[in-house]
Structure formats: structure tokens, C-alpha cells
Amino acid sequence: MARNIYDDILKDVRVKLTEMFNNNFREQGFFGQKWVATKTSKVNKRGKGSILIVTY
């Protein structure tokens, strides 16, 4: 059975969006614009660390 071109396009889009999503978390921002912390954590008070915390 031949693959549908739309399936290939959706797969490529899914891979690219996943990469972009993960990159935003690594950079702690959204496309170059940094996220602002909503509250100060103990780590951030010292000027180190991340506003994002892995919870899984």
C-alpha cells in the first residue's frame, strides 16, 4: 500500500514541532523571548538555576 503524502508531511511537522518545543524549554523562552518567573525560588534568589522544573 502506497504511503499518503499527507502522512509524510504530518510526520515531518510533528518532528519539527517537537524539536521546537524542546528547544524552547532548553532556552527557557519562546522563540528568543525569555519567560518571566511567576515566583522566586530558592535557586533563583542566588541568580542560578532554572525557572522550569522537571516534574516527571
CHARMM internal coordinates of N, CA and C (Angstrom, degrees):
IC EDIT
DIST 1 N 1 CA 1.4442
DIST 1 CA 1 C 1.5294
ANGL 1 N 1 CA 1 C 108.52
DIST 1 C 2 N 1.3071
ANGL 1 CA 1 C 2 N 116.24
DIHE 1 N 1 CA 1 C 2 N 130.66
DIST 2 N 2 CA 1.4611
ANGL 1 C 2 N 2 CA 122.23
DIHE 1 CA 1 C 2 N 2 CA -178.40
DIST 2 CA 2 C 1.5272
ANGL 2 N 2 CA 2 C 110.23
DIHE 1 C 2 N 2 CA 2 C -72.82
DIST 2 C 3 N 1.3259
ANGL 2 CA 2 C 3 N 114.50
DIHE 2 N 2 CA 2 C 3 N 142.70
DIST 3 N 3 CA 1.4698
ANGL 2 C 3 N 3 CA 119.58
DIHE 2 CA 2 C 3 N 3 CA 177.48
DIST 3 CA 3 C 1.5248
ANGL 3 N 3 CA 3 C 109.25
DIHE 2 C 3 N 3 CA 3 C -76.79
DIST 3 C 4 N 1.2758
ANGL 3 CA 3 C 4 N 114.23
DIHE 3 N 3 CA 3 C 4 N 144.02
DIST 4 N 4 CA 1.4515
ANGL 3 C 4 N 4 CA 121.71
DIHE 3 CA 3 C 4 N 4 CA 178.13
DIST 4 CA 4 C 1.5358
ANGL 4 N 4 CA 4 C 108.25
DIHE 3 C 4 N 4 CA 4 C -81.10
DIST 4 C 5 N 1.3224
ANGL 4 CA 4 C 5 N 117.26
DIHE 4 N 4 CA 4 C 5 N 135.53
DIST 5 N 5 CA 1.4661
ANGL 4 C 5 N 5 CA 121.64
DIHE 4 CA 4 C 5 N 5 CA 179.81
DIST 5 CA 5 C 1.5286
ANGL 5 N 5 CA 5 C 110.91
DIHE 4 C 5 N 5 CA 5 C -59.18
DIST 5 C 6 N 1.3244
ANGL 5 CA 5 C 6 N 117.19
DIHE 5 N 5 CA 5 C 6 N -31.87
DIST 6 N 6 CA 1.4576
ANGL 5 C 6 N 6 CA 121.06
DIHE 5 CA 5 C 6 N 6 CA 179.67
DIST 6 CA 6 C 1.5262
ANGL 6 N 6 CA 6 C 111.41
DIHE 5 C 6 N 6 CA 6 C -67.42
DIST 6 C 7 N 1.3247
ANGL 6 CA 6 C 7 N 117.17
DIHE 6 N 6 CA 6 C 7 N -34.63
DIST 7 N 7 CA 1.4646
ANGL 6 C 7 N 7 CA 120.35
DIHE 6 CA 6 C 7 N 7 CA 175.91
DIST 7 CA 7 C 1.5290
ANGL 7 N 7 CA 7 C 110.67
DIHE 6 C 7 N 7 CA 7 C -62.28
DIST 7 C 8 N 1.3254
ANGL 7 CA 7 C 8 N 116.45
DIHE 7 N 7 CA 7 C 8 N -41.65
DIST 8 N 8 CA 1.4610
ANGL 7 C 8 N 8 CA 120.79
DIHE 7 CA 7 C 8 N 8 CA 178.25
DIST 8 CA 8 C 1.5255
ANGL 8 N 8 CA 8 C 111.44
DIHE 7 C 8 N 8 CA 8 C -65.34
DIST 8 C 9 N 1.3215
ANGL 8 CA 8 C 9 N 116.39
DIHE 8 N 8 CA 8 C 9 N -41.51
DIST 9 N 9 CA 1.4627
ANGL 8 C 9 N 9 CA 120.82
DIHE 8 CA 8 C 9 N 9 CA 179.14
DIST 9 CA 9 C 1.5230
ANGL 9 N 9 CA 9 C 110.36
DIHE 8 C 9 N 9 CA 9 C -64.28
DIST 9 C 10 N 1.3207
ANGL 9 CA 9 C 10 N 117.38
DIHE 9 N 9 CA 9 C 10 N -44.78
DIST 10 N 10 CA 1.4583
ANGL 9 C 10 N 10 CA 121.27
DIHE 9 CA 9 C 10 N 10 CA -179.87
DIST 10 CA 10 C 1.5295
ANGL 10 N 10 CA 10 C 111.01
DIHE 9 C 10 N 10 CA 10 C -63.73
DIST 10 C 11 N 1.3170
ANGL 10 CA 10 C 11 N 117.07
DIHE 10 N 10 CA 10 C 11 N -38.05
DIST 11 N 11 CA 1.4634
ANGL 10 C 11 N 11 CA 120.42
DIHE 10 CA 10 C 11 N 11 CA 178.00
DIST 11 CA 11 C 1.5255
ANGL 11 N 11 CA 11 C 110.11
DIHE 10 C 11 N 11 CA 11 C -64.11
DIST 11 C 12 N 1.3282
ANGL 11 CA 11 C 12 N 117.22
DIHE 11 N 11 CA 11 C 12 N -45.07
DIST 12 N 12 CA 1.4678
ANGL 11 C 12 N 12 CA 121.24
DIHE 11 CA 11 C 12 N 12 CA 178.78
DIST 12 CA 12 C 1.5272
ANGL 12 N 12 CA 12 C 111.45
DIHE 11 C 12 N 12 CA 12 C -62.39
DIST 12 C 13 N 1.3227
ANGL 12 CA 12 C 13 N 116.88
DIHE 12 N 12 CA 12 C 13 N -41.73
DIST 13 N 13 CA 1.4651
ANGL 12 C 13 N 13 CA 121.21
DIHE 12 CA 12 C 13 N 13 CA 179.49
DIST 13 CA 13 C 1.5234
ANGL 13 N 13 CA 13 C 109.92
DIHE 12 C 13 N 13 CA 13 C -65.41
DIST 13 C 14 N 1.3201
ANGL 13 CA 13 C 14 N 117.03
DIHE 13 N 13 CA 13 C 14 N -42.33
DIST 14 N 14 CA 1.4605
ANGL 13 C 14 N 14 CA 121.53
DIHE 13 CA 13 C 14 N 14 CA 179.96
DIST 14 CA 14 C 1.5282
ANGL 14 N 14 CA 14 C 110.69
DIHE 13 C 14 N 14 CA 14 C -61.18
DIST 14 C 15 N 1.3320
ANGL 14 CA 14 C 15 N 117.57
DIHE 14 N 14 CA 14 C 15 N -43.01
DIST 15 N 15 CA 1.4615
ANGL 14 C 15 N 15 CA 121.89
DIHE 14 CA 14 C 15 N 15 CA 179.19
DIST 15 CA 15 C 1.5244
ANGL 15 N 15 CA 15 C 110.03
DIHE 14 C 15 N 15 CA 15 C -64.75
DIST 15 C 16 N 1.3115
ANGL 15 CA 15 C 16 N 117.68
DIHE 15 N 15 CA 15 C 16 N -46.26
DIST 16 N 16 CA 1.4676
ANGL 15 C 16 N 16 CA 121.41
DIHE 15 CA 15 C 16 N 16 CA -178.07
DIST 16 CA 16 C 1.5291
ANGL 16 N 16 CA 16 C 111.42
DIHE 15 C 16 N 16 CA 16 C -64.78
DIST 16 C 17 N 1.3257
ANGL 16 CA 16 C 17 N 117.90
DIHE 16 N 16 CA 16 C 17 N -43.54
DIST 17 N 17 CA 1.4584
ANGL 16 C 17 N 17 CA 120.69
DIHE 16 CA 16 C 17 N 17 CA 179.66
DIST 17 CA 17 C 1.5218
ANGL 17 N 17 CA 17 C 111.87
DIHE 16 C 17 N 17 CA 17 C -65.49
DIST 17 C 18 N 1.3179
ANGL 17 CA 17 C 18 N 117.13
DIHE 17 N 17 CA 17 C 18 N -36.93
DIST 18 N 18 CA 1.4673
ANGL 17 C 18 N 18 CA 120.78
DIHE 17 CA 17 C 18 N 18 CA 176.38
DIST 18 CA 18 C 1.5193
ANGL 18 N 18 CA 18 C 110.41
DIHE 17 C 18 N 18 CA 18 C -63.58
DIST 18 C 19 N 1.3197
ANGL 18 CA 18 C 19 N 117.12
DIHE 18 N 18 CA 18 C 19 N -43.28
DIST 19 N 19 CA 1.4672
ANGL 18 C 19 N 19 CA 121.13
DIHE 18 CA 18 C 19 N 19 CA 177.49
DIST 19 CA 19 C 1.5306
ANGL 19 N 19 CA 19 C 110.78
DIHE 18 C 19 N 19 CA 19 C -61.09
DIST 19 C 20 N 1.3277
ANGL 19 CA 19 C 20 N 116.87
DIHE 19 N 19 CA 19 C 20 N -44.18
DIST 20 N 20 CA 1.4640
ANGL 19 C 20 N 20 CA 121.23
DIHE 19 CA 19 C 20 N 20 CA -179.12
DIST 20 CA 20 C 1.5330
ANGL 20 N 20 CA 20 C 110.54
DIHE 19 C 20 N 20 CA 20 C -65.44
DIST 20 C 21 N 1.3211
ANGL 20 CA 20 C 21 N 117.08
DIHE 20 N 20 CA 20 C 21 N -41.51
DIST 21 N 21 CA 1.4547
ANGL 20 C 21 N 21 CA 122.31
DIHE 20 CA 20 C 21 N 21 CA 179.25
DIST 21 CA 21 C 1.5285
ANGL 21 N 21 CA 21 C 110.29
DIHE 20 C 21 N 21 CA 21 C -60.64
DIST 21 C 22 N 1.3386
ANGL 21 CA 21 C 22 N 116.34
DIHE 21 N 21 CA 21 C 22 N -49.44
DIST 22 N 22 CA 1.4619
ANGL 21 C 22 N 22 CA 120.86
DIHE 21 CA 21 C 22 N 22 CA 179.96
DIST 22 CA 22 C 1.5215
ANGL 22 N 22 CA 22 C 111.70
DIHE 21 C 22 N 22 CA 22 C -63.90
DIST 22 C 23 N 1.3136
ANGL 22 CA 22 C 23 N 117.39
DIHE 22 N 22 CA 22 C 23 N -38.58
DIST 23 N 23 CA 1.4580
ANGL 22 C 23 N 23 CA 121.30
DIHE 22 CA 22 C 23 N 23 CA 178.97
DIST 23 CA 23 C 1.5306
ANGL 23 N 23 CA 23 C 111.19
DIHE 22 C 23 N 23 CA 23 C -64.56
DIST 23 C 24 N 1.3258
ANGL 23 CA 23 C 24 N 118.00
DIHE 23 N 23 CA 23 C 24 N -38.31
DIST 24 N 24 CA 1.4606
ANGL 23 C 24 N 24 CA 121.45
DIHE 23 CA 23 C 24 N 24 CA 177.87
DIST 24 CA 24 C 1.5256
ANGL 24 N 24 CA 24 C 110.45
DIHE 23 C 24 N 24 CA 24 C -60.76
DIST 24 C 25 N 1.3273
ANGL 24 CA 24 C 25 N 118.13
DIHE 24 N 24 CA 24 C 25 N -39.21
DIST 25 N 25 CA 1.4578
ANGL 24 C 25 N 25 CA 120.45
DIHE 24 CA 24 C 25 N 25 CA 178.42
DIST 25 CA 25 C 1.5219
ANGL 25 N 25 CA 25 C 111.27
DIHE 24 C 25 N 25 CA 25 C -70.77
DIST 25 C 26 N 1.3132
ANGL 25 CA 25 C 26 N 117.67
DIHE 25 N 25 CA 25 C 26 N -38.95
DIST 26 N 26 CA 1.4698
ANGL 25 C 26 N 26 CA 120.16
DIHE 25 CA 25 C 26 N 26 CA 177.37
DIST 26 CA 26 C 1.5205
ANGL 26 N 26 CA 26 C 110.92
DIHE 25 C 26 N 26 CA 26 C -61.82
DIST 26 C 27 N 1.3249
ANGL 26 CA 26 C 27 N 117.02
DIHE 26 N 26 CA 26 C 27 N -40.52
DIST 27 N 27 CA 1.4646
ANGL 26 C 27 N 27 CA 121.98
DIHE 26 CA 26 C 27 N 27 CA -178.40
DIST 27 CA 27 C 1.5284
ANGL 27 N 27 CA 27 C 112.90
DIHE 26 C 27 N 27 CA 27 C -86.27
DIST 27 C 28 N 1.3322
ANGL 27 CA 27 C 28 N 117.33
DIHE 27 N 27 CA 27 C 28 N -5.23
DIST 28 N 28 CA 1.4631
ANGL 27 C 28 N 28 CA 123.62
DIHE 27 CA 27 C 28 N 28 CA -178.39
DIST 28 CA 28 C 1.5244
ANGL 28 N 28 CA 28 C 111.40
DIHE 27 C 28 N 28 CA 28 C 54.34
DIST 28 C 29 N 1.3044
ANGL 28 CA 28 C 29 N 115.21
DIHE 28 N 28 CA 28 C 29 N 44.42
DIST 29 N 29 CA 1.4535
ANGL 28 C 29 N 29 CA 120.08
DIHE 28 CA 28 C 29 N 29 CA 178.81
DIST 29 CA 29 C 1.5071
ANGL 29 N 29 CA 29 C 110.63
DIHE 28 C 29 N 29 CA 29 C -164.33
DIST 29 C 30 N 1.3051
ANGL 29 CA 29 C 30 N 114.15
DIHE 29 N 29 CA 29 C 30 N -178.63
DIST 30 N 30 CA 1.4551
ANGL 29 C 30 N 30 CA 120.26
DIHE 29 CA 29 C 30 N 30 CA -178.83
DIST 30 CA 30 C 1.5128
ANGL 30 N 30 CA 30 C 108.46
DIHE 29 C 30 N 30 CA 30 C -123.89
DIST 30 C 31 N 1.3189
ANGL 30 CA 30 C 31 N 116.42
DIHE 30 N 30 CA 30 C 31 N 103.80
DIST 31 N 31 CA 1.4595
ANGL 30 C 31 N 31 CA 123.52
DIHE 30 CA 30 C 31 N 31 CA 179.70
DIST 31 CA 31 C 1.5308
ANGL 31 N 31 CA 31 C 112.40
DIHE 30 C 31 N 31 CA 31 C 53.45
DIST 31 C 32 N 1.3447
ANGL 31 CA 31 C 32 N 115.35
DIHE 31 N 31 CA 31 C 32 N 49.80
DIST 32 N 32 CA 1.4517
ANGL 31 C 32 N 32 CA 121.01
DIHE 31 CA 31 C 32 N 32 CA 175.43
DIST 32 CA 32 C 1.5137
ANGL 32 N 32 CA 32 C 115.83
DIHE 31 C 32 N 32 CA 32 C 91.13
DIST 32 C 33 N 1.3161
ANGL 32 CA 32 C 33 N 117.89
DIHE 32 N 32 CA 32 C 33 N -10.81
DIST 33 N 33 CA 1.4619
ANGL 32 C 33 N 33 CA 121.11
DIHE 32 CA 32 C 33 N 33 CA 179.04
DIST 33 CA 33 C 1.5337
ANGL 33 N 33 CA 33 C 107.91
DIHE 32 C 33 N 33 CA 33 C -102.09
DIST 33 C 34 N 1.3443
ANGL 33 CA 33 C 34 N 116.85
DIHE 33 N 33 CA 33 C 34 N 116.51
DIST 34 N 34 CA 1.4653
ANGL 33 C 34 N 34 CA 121.87
DIHE 33 CA 33 C 34 N 34 CA -175.69
DIST 34 CA 34 C 1.5180
ANGL 34 N 34 CA 34 C 111.53
DIHE 33 C 34 N 34 CA 34 C -66.20
DIST 34 C 35 N 1.3547
ANGL 34 CA 34 C 35 N 115.00
DIHE 34 N 34 CA 34 C 35 N 144.97
DIST 35 N 35 CA 1.4562
ANGL 34 C 35 N 35 CA 120.61
DIHE 34 CA 34 C 35 N 35 CA 173.75
DIST 35 CA 35 C 1.5112
ANGL 35 N 35 CA 35 C 109.44
DIHE 34 C 35 N 35 CA 35 C -76.72
DIST 35 C 36 N 1.3065
ANGL 35 CA 35 C 36 N 116.70
DIHE 35 N 35 CA 35 C 36 N 149.20
DIST 36 N 36 CA 1.4562
ANGL 35 C 36 N 36 CA 122.53
DIHE 35 CA 35 C 36 N 36 CA 177.82
DIST 36 CA 36 C 1.5258
ANGL 36 N 36 CA 36 C 107.62
DIHE 35 C 36 N 36 CA 36 C -101.37
DIST 36 C 37 N 1.3288
ANGL 36 CA 36 C 37 N 116.11
DIHE 36 N 36 CA 36 C 37 N 130.96
DIST 37 N 37 CA 1.4579
ANGL 36 C 37 N 37 CA 120.46
DIHE 36 CA 36 C 37 N 37 CA 178.40
DIST 37 CA 37 C 1.5285
ANGL 37 N 37 CA 37 C 109.33
DIHE 36 C 37 N 37 CA 37 C -65.96
DIST 37 C 38 N 1.3297
ANGL 37 CA 37 C 38 N 117.49
DIHE 37 N 37 CA 37 C 38 N 138.25
DIST 38 N 38 CA 1.4591
ANGL 37 C 38 N 38 CA 121.09
DIHE 37 CA 37 C 38 N 38 CA 179.05
DIST 38 CA 38 C 1.5181
ANGL 38 N 38 CA 38 C 111.45
DIHE 37 C 38 N 38 CA 38 C -85.71
DIST 38 C 39 N 1.3397
ANGL 38 CA 38 C 39 N 116.66
DIHE 38 N 38 CA 38 C 39 N -20.99
DIST 39 N 39 CA 1.4605
ANGL 38 C 39 N 39 CA 120.86
DIHE 38 CA 38 C 39 N 39 CA 174.53
DIST 39 CA 39 C 1.5246
ANGL 39 N 39 CA 39 C 107.43
DIHE 38 C 39 N 39 CA 39 C -149.76
DIST 39 C 40 N 1.3147
ANGL 39 CA 39 C 40 N 115.86
DIHE 39 N 39 CA 39 C 40 N 157.80
DIST 40 N 40 CA 1.4539
ANGL 39 C 40 N 40 CA 121.00
DIHE 39 CA 39 C 40 N 40 CA -177.75
DIST 40 CA 40 C 1.5213
ANGL 40 N 40 CA 40 C 109.11
DIHE 39 C 40 N 40 CA 40 C -91.23
DIST 40 C 41 N 1.3005
ANGL 40 CA 40 C 41 N 116.16
DIHE 40 N 40 CA 40 C 41 N 128.32
DIST 41 N 41 CA 1.4583
ANGL 40 C 41 N 41 CA 120.35
DIHE 40 CA 40 C 41 N 41 CA 176.12
DIST 41 CA 41 C 1.5174
ANGL 41 N 41 CA 41 C 109.12
DIHE 40 C 41 N 41 CA 41 C -97.73
DIST 41 C 42 N 1.3184
ANGL 41 CA 41 C 42 N 117.36
DIHE 41 N 41 CA 41 C 42 N 168.95
DIST 42 N 42 CA 1.4572
ANGL 41 C 42 N 42 CA 121.66
DIHE 41 CA 41 C 42 N 42 CA 178.43
DIST 42 CA 42 C 1.5224
ANGL 42 N 42 CA 42 C 110.62
DIHE 41 C 42 N 42 CA 42 C -59.41
DIST 42 C 43 N 1.3040
ANGL 42 CA 42 C 43 N 116.68
DIHE 42 N 42 CA 42 C 43 N -38.54
DIST 43 N 43 CA 1.4602
ANGL 42 C 43 N 43 CA 120.61
DIHE 42 CA 42 C 43 N 43 CA -179.73
DIST 43 CA 43 C 1.5169
ANGL 43 N 43 CA 43 C 110.11
DIHE 42 C 43 N 43 CA 43 C -66.82
DIST 43 C 44 N 1.3261
ANGL 43 CA 43 C 44 N 117.89
DIHE 43 N 43 CA 43 C 44 N -44.15
DIST 44 N 44 CA 1.4588
ANGL 43 C 44 N 44 CA 121.28
DIHE 43 CA 43 C 44 N 44 CA -177.44
DIST 44 CA 44 C 1.5258
ANGL 44 N 44 CA 44 C 112.53
DIHE 43 C 44 N 44 CA 44 C -70.23
DIST 44 C 45 N 1.3235
ANGL 44 CA 44 C 45 N 118.72
DIHE 44 N 44 CA 44 C 45 N -25.57
DIST 45 N 45 CA 1.4614
ANGL 44 C 45 N 45 CA 121.23
DIHE 44 CA 44 C 45 N 45 CA 178.40
DIST 45 CA 45 C 1.5308
ANGL 45 N 45 CA 45 C 110.77
DIHE 44 C 45 N 45 CA 45 C -62.10
DIST 45 C 46 N 1.3368
ANGL 45 CA 45 C 46 N 115.83
DIHE 45 N 45 CA 45 C 46 N -30.56
DIST 46 N 46 CA 1.4547
ANGL 45 C 46 N 46 CA 120.36
DIHE 45 CA 45 C 46 N 46 CA 179.33
DIST 46 CA 46 C 1.5252
ANGL 46 N 46 CA 46 C 111.41
DIHE 45 C 46 N 46 CA 46 C -86.83
DIST 46 C 47 N 1.3009
ANGL 46 CA 46 C 47 N 116.90
DIHE 46 N 46 CA 46 C 47 N 0.38
DIST 47 N 47 CA 1.4565
ANGL 46 C 47 N 47 CA 120.07
DIHE 46 CA 46 C 47 N 47 CA 179.12
DIST 47 CA 47 C 1.5150
ANGL 47 N 47 CA 47 C 114.31
DIHE 46 C 47 N 47 CA 47 C 80.81
DIST 47 C 48 N 1.3013
ANGL 47 CA 47 C 48 N 115.98
DIHE 47 N 47 CA 47 C 48 N 15.10
DIST 48 N 48 CA 1.4650
ANGL 47 C 48 N 48 CA 120.25
DIHE 47 CA 47 C 48 N 48 CA 179.70
DIST 48 CA 48 C 1.5180
ANGL 48 N 48 CA 48 C 109.01
DIHE 47 C 48 N 48 CA 48 C -125.23
DIST 48 C 49 N 1.2978
ANGL 48 CA 48 C 49 N 114.64
DIHE 48 N 48 CA 48 C 49 N 168.33
DIST 49 N 49 CA 1.4499
ANGL 48 C 49 N 49 CA 119.69
DIHE 48 CA 48 C 49 N 49 CA 172.44
DIST 49 CA 49 C 1.5074
ANGL 49 N 49 CA 49 C 113.68
DIHE 48 C 49 N 49 CA 49 C 94.35
DIST 49 C 50 N 1.2914
ANGL 49 CA 49 C 50 N 113.80
DIHE 49 N 49 CA 49 C 50 N -159.17
DIST 50 N 50 CA 1.4565
ANGL 49 C 50 N 50 CA 121.51
DIHE 49 CA 49 C 50 N 50 CA -171.27
DIST 50 CA 50 C 1.5190
ANGL 50 N 50 CA 50 C 110.32
DIHE 49 C 50 N 50 CA 50 C -133.44
DIST 50 C 51 N 1.3137
ANGL 50 CA 50 C 51 N 116.37
DIHE 50 N 50 CA 50 C 51 N 149.04
DIST 51 N 51 CA 1.4639
ANGL 50 C 51 N 51 CA 119.08
DIHE 50 CA 50 C 51 N 51 CA 172.82
DIST 51 CA 51 C 1.5154
ANGL 51 N 51 CA 51 C 109.96
DIHE 50 C 51 N 51 CA 51 C -81.73
DIST 51 C 52 N 1.3241
ANGL 51 CA 51 C 52 N 116.43
DIHE 51 N 51 CA 51 C 52 N -12.01
DIST 52 N 52 CA 1.4635
ANGL 51 C 52 N 52 CA 121.31
DIHE 51 CA 51 C 52 N 52 CA 179.51
DIST 52 CA 52 C 1.5195
ANGL 52 N 52 CA 52 C 109.62
DIHE 51 C 52 N 52 CA 52 C -102.61
DIST 52 C 53 N 1.3064
ANGL 52 CA 52 C 53 N 116.38
DIHE 52 N 52 CA 52 C 53 N 138.71
DIST 53 N 53 CA 1.4500
ANGL 52 C 53 N 53 CA 121.68
DIHE 52 CA 52 C 53 N 53 CA -178.52
DIST 53 CA 53 C 1.5189
ANGL 53 N 53 CA 53 C 108.43
DIHE 52 C 53 N 53 CA 53 C -125.71
DIST 53 C 54 N 1.3149
ANGL 53 CA 53 C 54 N 116.40
DIHE 53 N 53 CA 53 C 54 N 132.27
DIST 54 N 54 CA 1.4596
ANGL 53 C 54 N 54 CA 121.24
DIHE 53 CA 53 C 54 N 54 CA 176.49
DIST 54 CA 54 C 1.5198
ANGL 54 N 54 CA 54 C 107.40
DIHE 53 C 54 N 54 CA 54 C -74.33
DIST 54 C 55 N 1.3248
ANGL 54 CA 54 C 55 N 117.45
DIHE 54 N 54 CA 54 C 55 N 123.96
DIST 55 N 55 CA 1.4611
ANGL 54 C 55 N 55 CA 121.46
DIHE 54 CA 54 C 55 N 55 CA -176.32
DIST 55 CA 55 C 1.5148
ANGL 55 N 55 CA 55 C 113.46
DIHE 54 C 55 N 55 CA 55 C -117.16
DIST 55 C 56 N 1.3031
ANGL 55 CA 55 C 56 N 118.77
DIHE 55 N 55 CA 55 C 56 N 11.33
DIST 56 N 56 CA 1.4602
ANGL 55 C 56 N 56 CA 118.73
DIHE 55 CA 55 C 56 N 56 CA -179.99
DIST 56 CA 56 C 1.4790
ANGL 56 N 56 CA 56 C 112.48
DIHE 55 C 56 N 56 CA 56 C -101.10
END
COOR INIT
IC SEED 1 N 1 CA 1 C
IC BUILD
